[in-house]
Amino acid sequence: MEHFDVVIAGAGISGVGGAYHLTHQMPGTSYVVLESQETFGGTWWTHKYPGIRSDSDLHTFGYRFKPWVGAPIATAEEIRKYMGDVIEENGLAEHIRYRHRIDKAEWSSQDAQWFVDATRTDTDEKIRFTCNFLWMCQGYYRHSQGYTPEWDGMENYKGTLVHPQTWPEDLDYKGKNVLVIGSGATAATVVPAMAADVAHITMLQRSPTYFRPGRNAIEIAETLRELQIDEEWIHEITRRKILHDQAAFTKRTFEEPEKVREELLAGVRSYLGPDYDVETHFTPKYRPWRQRLAFVPDGDLFKGIAAGKASVVTDEIEHFTEKGVLLKSGKLLEVDIIVTATGFNLCPLGDIAFVIDGKPLDFHDTVTYRGMMFTGVPNMVWVFGYFRASWTLRADLVADFVCKLLKHMRTKNARQISVALRPEDKDMKLLDWIDTDNFNPGYMMRGMHLLPRRGDKPEWMHNQDYWSEKDEIPKTNLDDDAFVYA
């Protein structure tokens, strides 16, 4: 049984970033990163579907401490190379244990530590670690199984049925007719990536999604490079410009949603022309940014449609047939391959059985402190990113918070830290994790019962606004009554 000051769960974008910050902000801290996969990368390793790429710009999805020098929308391979450079340049590899799946995490107040049970996935060996602090960087969805609805007659289909999360490496789709069910960021990636090689590819959606086409380049970064500005300066200036523009755009989606809607639709029409039925296929009923808005680099999705290699059908599935799907309109789509780009299963605790002083943890019974800590769960911080901005922005902020908190515990000679509602919070209304009028994607609606609750005060909710959190989180008063030390 090995002991560490900190155990980090996951070697994805958050876990690698956390390891960097611990190394540089708290030298001498013993830590280990436990990763269930055979290598680092998280999403960028487990997802193998054609064209896999970011849907956030890498100037902000990249870490604040390492400049991104490529195109803003990057492939999984490019992102993993960037992460690999971070690991190599900072000596992080010696701290990462691959093929270590965490099965259980049990907190003992008597020992003031976590007992972490893991399995070596290559040998089935059971291993136990103890740690003073647990840093959850495992993401929020189940990597091993994507979400596929249960449609009538699925068992009758004789073709190939795949989910992007479990893409077969030997899938041959050249010259085939392909149906992609869904219209989110994954579908917007898969369709143009496959279009050149298939006979035809159809994107079937129950309802439209907002897309934002544009150049896969950031003008200010290009200009600064022409001026031979140092890459670290370019990185910081570009990040600030993007974040400023994103905050302004988000504000507009609330204050003038109809104007923003028309701007987005105009972007689609610029590729598809005036005769295309944008109203039916690309005009959602909800306000822009109420669900994630997918960026389409260089308009590749729309170019495929305009060229006739891809098409969009807006309809609902009546049932599957041997050769494809029958739609409620009566239209029959006969295809060789069906791709269910229908989302993922929310898995906020990484399928880890949590136990607090002998009692199984029901995450939904807790109340979140700024989306990072949870009432009744000592010595643990959780990374959950932004819906309308890059995940890594918050991963960096949370890392700063963890290091500040651990230093503060040392100063106070405290072995245990937890958050608790204060006397002034006793009558606070408790609500679901997110206001569904603000943001309501399907995976969140399906999994709301798995998530902690929030209050109606800023400190007892997950704020989705990076522009304010970049100032608020660093100013957190760790001696506030919400923090209980022992």
C-alpha positions in Angstrom: 0.0 0.0 0.0 1.6 3.2 -1.2 0.9 6.6 0.3 0.9 10.0 -1.5 0.0 13.5 -0.5 -2.3 13.7 -3.6 -3.9 11.2 -5.9 -5.0 12.6 -9.3 -7.7 10.6 -11.1 -7.2 10.6 -14.8 -4.4 11.6 -17.2 -6.5 13.6 -19.6 -6.3 17.4 -20.2 -7.2 18.1 -16.6 -5.0 15.5 -14.9 -1.9 16.4 -16.9 -2.5 20.1 -16.1 -3.0 19.3 -12.5 0.3 17.4 -12.4 2.0 20.3 -13.9 0.7 22.8 -11.4 1.5 20.5 -8.4 5.0 20.1 -9.7 5.6 23.8 -10.1 3.5 25.4 -7.4 4.1 22.8 -4.7 7.5 21.2 -5.2 8.2 18.3 -2.9 4.5 17.2 -2.9 4.2 13.5 -3.5 1.6 12.6 -6.0 0.5 10.0 -8.4 -1.8 10.2 -11.5 -3.9 7.0 -11.9 -5.1 6.5 -15.5 -7.2 3.5 -16.6 -6.1 3.7 -20.3 -2.8 2.6 -21.6 -1.6 6.1 -22.3 -2.5 9.8 -21.6 -5.0 11.9 -23.5 -8.5 11.0 -22.1 -11.0 11.9 -24.8 -8.3 12.5 -27.3 -7.1 8.9 -26.9 -10.4 7.0 -26.4 -12.2 8.6 -29.3 -11.1 7.1 -32.7 -13.8 8.2 -35.1 -12.9 9.8 -38.4 -11.9 13.5 -38.2 -11.8 13.6 -34.4 -10.9 17.2 -33.5 -11.6 19.9 -30.9 -14.7 21.9 -30.9 -13.0 24.6 -28.8 -10.1 26.7 -30.0 -6.7 25.5 -28.8 -5.6 29.0 -27.8 -8.0 28.6 -24.9 -8.3 24.8 -24.7 -4.5 24.7 -24.5 -3.0 25.4 -21.1 -2.3 28.9 -20.1 1.4 28.0 -19.4 2.2 26.5 -22.8 1.6 28.4 -26.0 -0.4 26.8 -28.8 1.2 27.5 -32.2 -1.0 25.6 -34.6 -4.5 26.1 -36.1 -7.1 26.8 -33.4 -9.2 23.8 -34.2 -6.9 20.8 -33.8 -7.0 17.1 -34.4 -6.8 14.6 -31.6 -3.3 13.7 -32.7 -2.1 17.3 -32.5 -3.7 17.7 -29.0 -2.0 14.6 -27.7 1.4 15.7 -29.1 0.9 19.0 -27.2 0.0 17.1 -24.0 3.0 14.8 -24.6 5.3 17.8 -24.8 3.9 19.1 -21.5 4.6 15.7 -19.9 8.1 15.4 -21.3 9.2 19.0 -20.7 8.1 18.9 -17.0 9.1 15.4 -16.0 5.5 14.3 -15.3 5.8 10.7 -16.8 7.3 9.3 -13.6 4.2 10.3 -11.7 1.7 8.6 -14.1 0.5 5.0 -13.6 -1.2 3.8 -16.8 -3.7 0.9 -16.8 -4.7 1.7 -13.2 -8.5 1.8 -13.0 -9.8 3.2 -9.7 -12.7 1.1 -8.5 -13.3 2.5 -5.0 -12.4 5.6 -3.0 -13.2 5.4 0.8 -12.6 8.4 3.1 -11.8 7.7 6.8 -12.1 10.7 9.2 -10.4 8.6 11.8 -7.3 8.3 9.6 -7.9 11.6 7.8 -7.1 10.1 4.5 -8.5 8.3 1.4 -8.1 4.6 0.7 -8.1 4.2 -3.0 -8.6 0.7 -4.5 -7.4 0.2 -8.0 -7.1 -2.6 -10.5 -4.2 -3.1 -13.0 -6.2 -3.6 -16.2 -3.4 -5.6 -17.8 -2.8 -8.1 -15.0 -6.0 -7.8 -12.9 -3.8 -7.1 -9.8 -5.6 -5.3 -7.0 -3.7 -2.4 -5.6 -4.5 0.0 -2.7 -3.2 3.5 -2.3 -3.7 6.0 0.5 -3.6 9.7 0.1 -4.3 12.9 2.0 -6.1 14.6 -0.9 -8.1 13.3 -3.9 -8.2 15.4 -7.1 -10.9 14.2 -9.5 -9.8 14.9 -13.1 -11.5 12.0 -14.8 -14.0 14.0 -16.9 -17.8 13.7 -16.7 -18.9 11.0 -19.1 -18.4 7.2 -19.5 -15.6 6.6 -22.0 -16.4 2.9 -22.5 -20.0 3.3 -23.7 -21.7 6.1 -25.5 -25.4 6.9 -25.3 -27.6 5.3 -27.9 -31.4 5.5 -27.6 -33.5 2.3 -27.8 -35.3 2.5 -31.1 -37.9 0.0 -32.2 -36.5 -2.8 -34.4 -32.8 -2.1 -33.9 -32.2 -5.8 -33.7 -33.6 -6.2 -37.2 -30.9 -4.1 -38.9 -28.5 -6.2 -40.9 -25.9 -3.5 -41.6 -23.2 -2.1 -39.4 -24.2 -0.1 -36.3 -21.5 1.9 -34.5 -21.3 4.6 -31.9 -18.4 7.2 -32.3 -17.1 6.5 -28.8 -16.4 2.8 -29.7 -15.4 3.2 -33.3 -14.1 -0.1 -34.9 -10.5 0.5 -36.2 -11.2 -1.9 -39.1 -14.5 -0.3 -40.3 -14.4 0.1 -44.1 -16.8 2.7 -45.2 -15.4 3.5 -48.7 -18.1 3.6 -51.3 -20.8 2.8 -48.7 -24.0 4.6 -47.9 -23.8 6.0 -44.4 -26.4 7.4 -42.0 -25.3 9.5 -39.1 -27.9 10.0 -36.4 -27.4 13.2 -34.5 -26.4 16.8 -35.2 -24.0 17.8 -32.5 -20.3 18.5 -32.6 -19.5 14.8 -33.2 -21.8 14.5 -36.2 -20.5 17.8 -37.6 -17.0 16.2 -37.4 -17.8 12.7 -38.7 -19.9 13.8 -41.7 -17.3 15.9 -43.5 -14.5 13.6 -42.5 -16.2 10.6 -44.2 -17.9 12.5 -47.1 -15.0 12.2 -49.6 -14.8 8.4 -49.3 -18.5 7.3 -49.0 -21.0 6.9 -51.8 -23.2 9.3 -49.8 -23.6 10.3 -46.2 -26.8 11.5 -44.5 -27.1 13.4 -41.3 -30.5 12.6 -39.6 -31.6 14.9 -36.9 -34.7 15.1 -34.8 -34.3 18.9 -34.5 -31.7 21.4 -35.8 -28.5 22.6 -34.1 -26.8 25.9 -34.3 -23.5 25.9 -36.1 -20.9 28.7 -36.4 -18.8 28.4 -39.5 -15.5 30.3 -39.9 -11.9 30.2 -40.8 -9.7 27.8 -38.9 -7.4 30.6 -37.9 -7.3 33.5 -35.5 -6.5 36.8 -37.2 -4.8 38.5 -34.3 -2.4 35.5 -33.8 -1.5 35.6 -37.5 -0.8 39.3 -37.4 1.3 39.0 -34.2 3.4 36.2 -35.8 4.0 38.4 -38.9 5.3 41.0 -36.5 7.6 38.3 -35.0 6.1 38.7 -31.5 7.3 36.1 -28.9 4.9 33.1 -28.9 4.2 33.4 -25.2 3.0 37.0 -25.8 0.9 35.8 -28.8 -0.6 33.0 -26.6 -1.7 35.4 -23.9 -2.9 38.2 -26.1 -4.8 35.8 -28.4 -6.4 34.0 -25.3 -7.6 37.3 -23.9 -9.0 38.5 -27.2 -10.9 35.2 -27.8 -12.2 35.2 -24.2 -13.3 38.8 -24.5 -15.1 38.1 -27.8 -16.7 34.9 -26.4 -18.0 36.8 -23.3 -19.5 39.5 -25.5 -21.1 37.0 -27.8 -22.6 35.0 -24.9 -24.0 38.2 -23.5 -25.6 39.0 -26.9 -27.3 35.6 -27.0 -29.2 36.6 -23.9 -29.8 40.3 -24.7 -30.5 40.1 -28.5 -31.1 36.4 -29.3 -32.9 37.0 -32.6 -30.1 39.1 -34.0 -27.6 36.5 -33.1 -29.8 33.8 -34.6 -29.9 35.6 -37.9 -26.2 36.1 -37.9 -25.6 32.4 -37.3 -28.1 31.4 -40.0 -26.5 33.9 -42.4 -23.2 32.1 -41.9 -24.9 28.8 -43.0 -26.6 30.4 -46.0 -23.3 31.8 -47.2 -22.2 28.2 -47.9 -25.5 26.6 -48.9 -27.0 29.4 -50.9 -30.4 31.1 -50.9 -32.3 28.0 -52.2 -31.4 25.6 -49.5 -34.0 25.0 -46.8 -32.1 26.5 -43.9 -35.4 27.1 -42.0 -36.1 23.3 -41.8 -32.6 21.9 -41.3 -30.5 24.6 -39.5 -32.9 26.8 -37.5 -33.3 25.5 -34.0 -36.3 26.4 -31.8 -34.2 27.3 -28.8 -32.2 30.4 -28.0 -28.5 30.4 -29.3 -26.1 28.9 -26.7 -28.9 27.2 -24.7 -27.1 24.1 -26.0 -23.5 23.8 -27.1 -22.8 25.7 -30.3 -20.6 23.7 -32.6 -17.9 25.5 -34.6 -17.5 24.3 -38.2 -13.9 25.1 -39.3 -13.7 26.4 -42.9 -17.4 25.4 -43.3 -16.4 21.8 -44.2 -19.8 20.3 -43.2 -21.6 22.7 -45.4 -19.2 22.3 -48.3 -20.0 18.6 -48.3 -23.7 19.3 -48.4 -23.3 21.9 -51.2 -21.2 19.4 -53.2 -23.9 16.7 -53.0 -21.8 14.2 -51.0 -23.8 14.8 -47.9 -27.4 15.7 -47.0 -29.5 16.5 -44.0 -32.8 15.0 -43.1 -34.9 16.5 -40.3 -37.3 13.8 -39.1 -37.9 11.2 -36.4 -37.3 7.5 -36.5 -40.4 5.3 -36.6 -38.4 2.0 -36.5 -35.3 0.3 -37.8 -35.6 -2.1 -40.8 -33.3 -4.8 -42.1 -31.7 -2.2 -44.5 -32.0 1.0 -42.5 -34.6 3.2 -40.8 -38.2 4.1 -41.6 -39.0 7.7 -40.6 -42.2 9.0 -39.2 -42.8 10.9 -42.4 -42.8 7.5 -44.2 -39.4 8.0 -45.9 -37.2 5.0 -45.9 -33.4 5.5 -45.5 -31.5 2.4 -46.7 -27.8 2.4 -45.8 -24.9 0.1 -45.2 -23.6 1.8 -42.0 -25.5 3.6 -39.2 -23.5 5.9 -36.9 -25.3 6.9 -33.7 -23.7 10.2 -32.8 -26.4 10.6 -30.1 -24.3 11.8 -27.2 -22.7 10.2 -24.1 -23.7 8.9 -20.7 -23.0 11.3 -17.8 -20.7 9.7 -15.3 -19.6 12.4 -12.9 -17.7 10.1 -10.5 -16.0 8.0 -13.1 -17.8 4.8 -12.1 -15.9 4.9 -8.8 -17.7 3.7 -5.7 -17.3 6.5 -3.1 -17.7 5.8 0.6 -17.5 8.4 3.3 -16.9 7.0 6.8 -18.6 3.7 5.9 -21.6 5.3 4.1 -21.9 5.1 0.3 -21.9 8.6 -1.2 -24.9 9.7 -3.2 -23.5 12.7 -5.1 -26.9 14.2 -5.5 -27.3 14.6 -1.8 -24.4 17.0 -1.7 -24.3 20.8 -2.4 -21.5 22.1 -4.5 -19.1 24.9 -3.5 -18.3 26.7 -6.7 -18.6 23.5 -8.7 -15.3 22.2 -7.1 -16.0 20.9 -3.6 -19.1 19.2 -2.1 -20.7 19.2 1.3 -19.9 16.1 3.3 -17.0 15.1 1.0 -13.7 15.9 2.7 -10.3 16.5 1.1 -11.6 16.3 -2.5 -11.7 18.7 -5.4 -13.5 17.9 -8.7 -12.8 19.5 -12.1 -15.8 20.3 -14.2 -15.2 22.8 -17.1 -17.3 25.4 -18.8 -20.2 24.8 -21.2 -19.6 27.9 -23.3 -15.9 28.2 -23.0 -12.9 25.8 -23.1 -12.7 23.1 -20.4 -9.1 23.8 -19.7 -9.7 27.4 -18.7 -11.4 26.1 -15.5 -9.0 23.2 -15.1 -6.2 25.8 -14.7 -8.3 27.9 -12.3 -9.2 24.8 -10.2 -5.5 23.8 -10.1 -4.6 27.1 -8.7 -7.3 26.7 -6.1 -6.1 23.2 -5.1 -2.5 24.4 -4.6 -3.7 27.4 -2.6 -5.9 25.2 -0.5 -3.2 22.6 0.2 -0.8 25.4 1.2 -3.4 26.9 3.5 -4.0 23.5 5.2 -0.3 23.2 5.9 -0.3 26.7 7.4 -3.2 25.8 9.7 -1.7 22.3 10.5 -5.0 20.9 9.3 -5.4 17.3 8.1 -9.0 17.6 6.9 -10.9 20.2 4.9 -14.6 20.1 4.0 -17.2 22.5 3.0 -20.5 23.0 4.9 -23.5 25.3 4.6 -23.2 28.2 7.0 -25.9 29.4 9.4 -26.9 32.1 6.9 -27.4 29.4 4.3 -29.8 27.2 6.3 -32.9 28.5 4.5 -31.2 28.7 1.1 -33.2 27.1 -1.7 -31.5 24.0 -3.2 -31.8 23.6 -6.9 -30.6 21.3 -9.7 -26.9 21.5 -10.8 -27.8 23.8 -13.7 -30.7 26.1 -14.6 -32.3 24.3 -17.6 -33.4 27.6 -19.0 -29.8 28.5 -19.2 -28.3 25.3 -20.6 -30.1 22.1 -21.3 -28.3 19.5 -23.5 -29.8 16.0 -23.5 -26.9 14.4 -21.6 -27.4 16.9 -18.8 -31.1 16.3 -18.6 -30.7 12.6 -18.6 -28.1 12.7 -15.8 -29.3 15.6 -13.5 -30.1 13.1 -10.7 -26.4 12.0 -10.7 -25.1 15.5 -10.1 -24.8 17.5 -6.9 -27.3 20.3 -6.1 -26.6 24.0 -6.1 -27.8 26.9 -4.0 -29.0 30.3 -5.1 -25.9 32.1 -3.8 -22.8 32.6 -6.1 -20.5 30.4 -3.8 -22.9 27.5 -3.8 -23.2 27.0 -7.6 -21.1 26.3 -10.6 -20.7 29.6 -12.3 -20.4 29.2 -16.1 -18.8 32.6 -16.6 -15.0 32.4 -16.9 -14.8 36.2 -17.2 -15.9 36.5 -13.6 -14.5 33.3 -12.2 -10.9 34.2 -13.3 -11.1 36.9 -10.6 -13.5 35.3 -8.1 -11.8 31.9 -7.6 -8.3 33.4 -6.9 -9.9 35.7 -4.3 -11.6 32.8 -2.4 -11.4 33.4 1.3 -10.3 30.0 2.7 -11.1 31.1 6.2 -14.7 31.7 5.3 -17.2 29.8 7.5 -18.0 27.6 4.6 -14.6 25.9 5.0 -14.3 23.5 8.0 -10.8 22.4 9.1 -9.8 19.6 11.4 
